[in-house]
Amino acid sequence: ERRFNVRANDAFFGIYAGRLLEAMAHAMPRSVLRFSPEEDNADVDALRSGRIDLLISASLKLGPEIRVQPLFTTTFVGIAREGHPIFQEAITPQQLTRWSHVVISRRGKSSGPIDAALQAQGLQRHVALIVPTPSAALFTLHDSELLLPMPEQLARSAHAAGLRIRIFELPMTLDTVQLTQAWQPRFQTDVAHQWLRRTILELC
């Protein structure tokens, strides 16, 4: 009977959460998995104070005592609804800025590496909508001409689920994002937490 408090980003949650719960149902059927919401710049404090047991996120600078393990890498792709006019010709950086974008951010941020890459070419996109979850963002594409950048594995998972979307490569070079899991040393030898971390690593 264990309760795990995990803070995970959308790329992990959208792809692996269901499979993790299935593994827990077999190995720890009386345990509870609680996904905690993100907080601005409070990840290290949350780990140290015990508010969260495990942090799954893009690689961050954490305290020297925090244990960190790489899980997987991802890069961003673009998504639009089937029949979107962007697919009528080659997708260029200029094309990318012709339509408004929806951005996924639980912290409400509207800019990131895509904006920096566009700015380097003298371009700027219009972010018309900021939503906290991937599912909310995907539903906005159904009857709009919005474009949605999203981690590739998450985009392919949404497409495999049957959503009427098309995935396209972004016409710019973006750094690969490394996702990691991090925990406090006090959980290093805890058998239940070892199982959780090992299972997450195997899933990824």
C-alpha positions in Angstrom: 0.0 0.0 0.0 2.1 2.9 -1.3 1.2 6.3 -2.7 3.6 7.8 -5.3 3.6 11.5 -6.0 5.0 12.1 -9.4 5.4 15.3 -11.4 5.6 14.4 -15.1 5.6 16.5 -18.2 3.1 15.9 -21.0 5.4 13.9 -23.2 5.7 11.2 -20.6 2.1 11.4 -19.3 0.5 11.2 -22.8 2.6 8.2 -23.9 3.4 6.1 -20.9 1.0 6.8 -18.0 -1.5 4.2 -19.1 1.2 1.5 -19.5 2.6 2.4 -16.1 -0.8 2.1 -14.5 -1.2 -1.3 -16.1 2.2 -2.5 -14.7 1.2 -1.2 -11.3 -2.1 -3.1 -11.4 -0.1 -6.3 -11.7 2.8 -5.6 -9.4 1.3 -3.2 -6.8 -2.5 -3.4 -7.1 -3.1 -1.6 -3.8 -0.8 1.4 -4.6 -1.9 4.8 -5.8 -0.2 7.0 -8.4 -0.8 10.7 -8.1 0.4 13.1 -10.8 1.1 16.5 -9.3 0.7 19.7 -11.3 3.8 21.7 -12.3 4.9 24.7 -10.4 7.0 27.6 -11.6 10.7 26.9 -10.9 9.8 24.8 -7.8 10.9 21.4 -8.9 14.0 21.1 -6.6 12.1 22.4 -3.6 9.3 20.0 -4.3 11.7 17.1 -4.3 13.6 18.2 -1.2 10.5 18.9 0.8 8.9 15.6 -0.2 5.9 17.1 -2.0 6.8 14.9 -4.9 8.7 11.6 -4.9 9.8 11.6 -8.6 10.2 14.3 -11.2 10.0 13.4 -14.9 10.9 16.3 -17.1 13.1 17.8 -19.7 16.7 17.8 -18.4 17.0 20.5 -15.7 19.7 21.8 -13.5 18.8 20.3 -10.1 20.7 20.2 -6.8 24.0 18.3 -6.6 22.4 15.7 -4.3 19.5 14.9 -6.6 19.8 11.6 -8.5 19.1 11.9 -12.2 18.6 9.1 -14.8 18.0 9.6 -18.6 14.8 8.1 -20.0 14.4 9.1 -23.6 14.9 11.9 -26.2 12.3 13.6 -28.3 12.1 16.4 -30.8 9.1 18.6 -31.8 6.9 18.1 -34.9 4.0 20.1 -36.2 0.3 18.9 -36.3 -2.7 20.3 -38.1 -6.1 18.9 -39.0 -6.5 16.8 -42.1 -7.3 19.1 -45.1 -5.4 22.1 -43.6 -4.3 24.5 -46.3 -0.7 24.3 -45.1 -0.4 20.9 -46.8 -1.1 22.4 -50.2 2.5 23.4 -50.7 5.9 23.0 -49.3 6.0 23.9 -45.6 8.6 26.7 -45.0 9.3 28.9 -42.0 7.3 31.6 -43.8 4.4 29.2 -44.2 4.6 28.3 -40.5 3.9 31.9 -39.5 0.9 32.3 -41.8 -1.4 30.5 -39.4 -1.9 31.0 -35.7 -0.5 28.5 -33.2 -1.8 26.7 -30.1 0.9 26.1 -27.4 0.8 23.5 -24.6 2.0 24.9 -21.3 0.8 24.1 -17.8 2.8 27.2 -16.7 1.2 29.5 -19.3 4.3 30.1 -21.3 3.8 31.2 -24.9 7.4 31.1 -26.3 10.2 28.7 -26.6 12.8 27.2 -29.0 10.5 27.5 -32.0 10.2 31.2 -31.5 13.9 31.6 -31.2 14.5 29.7 -34.4 12.0 31.9 -36.2 13.4 35.1 -34.8 16.8 34.1 -36.1 15.2 34.2 -39.6 13.4 37.5 -38.9 10.1 35.8 -38.5 7.5 35.7 -35.7 4.6 33.4 -35.2 1.2 34.4 -33.6 0.3 32.2 -30.6 -3.4 32.6 -30.4 -4.1 30.0 -27.7 -2.3 28.6 -24.7 -3.7 25.4 -23.1 -2.5 23.3 -20.1 -2.8 19.8 -21.6 -2.2 18.0 -24.9 -5.7 16.7 -25.1 -7.1 20.2 -25.0 -4.7 21.4 -27.7 -5.6 18.5 -30.0 -9.3 19.1 -29.7 -8.8 22.7 -30.9 -7.5 21.5 -34.2 -10.7 19.7 -35.2 -12.5 22.7 -36.7 -9.8 25.4 -36.9 -6.7 26.3 -38.9 -4.5 26.4 -35.8 -1.1 24.7 -35.9 0.2 22.7 -32.9 3.9 21.9 -32.2 4.2 18.8 -30.0 6.8 16.2 -29.0 7.0 13.6 -31.8 6.2 10.5 -29.7 3.1 12.2 -28.3 2.0 13.4 -31.8 2.3 9.8 -33.2 0.4 8.5 -30.2 -2.5 10.9 -30.9 -2.5 9.9 -34.6 -2.5 6.2 -33.7 -5.5 6.9 -31.5 -7.5 7.8 -34.6 -7.6 11.6 -34.5 -8.0 13.2 -37.9 -4.7 15.0 -37.9 -1.5 15.1 -40.0 2.0 15.3 -38.7 4.7 17.4 -40.5 8.3 18.1 -39.9 9.0 21.6 -38.6 11.1 23.6 -41.2 13.8 24.5 -38.8 16.5 22.8 -36.8 15.6 22.3 -33.1 17.7 20.7 -30.4 16.7 17.2 -29.2 15.1 17.2 -25.8 16.4 14.8 -23.2 13.8 13.6 -20.6 15.0 12.3 -17.3 13.6 11.1 -14.0 15.0 12.6 -10.8 14.6 11.7 -7.1 15.9 12.4 -3.6 18.7 10.1 -2.3 16.4 9.1 0.6 14.4 7.0 -2.0 17.5 5.4 -3.5 17.2 2.1 -1.6 13.4 2.1 -1.1 12.3 -1.2 -2.7 8.9 0.2 -3.9 10.5 3.3 -5.4 13.2 1.2 -7.0 10.5 -0.8 -8.7 8.7 2.4 -9.9 11.9 3.9 -11.4 13.0 0.6 -13.0 9.5 0.1 -14.5 9.4 3.7 -15.9 12.9 3.2 -17.4 11.9 -0.1 -19.0 8.7 1.5 -20.5 10.7 4.4 -22.0 
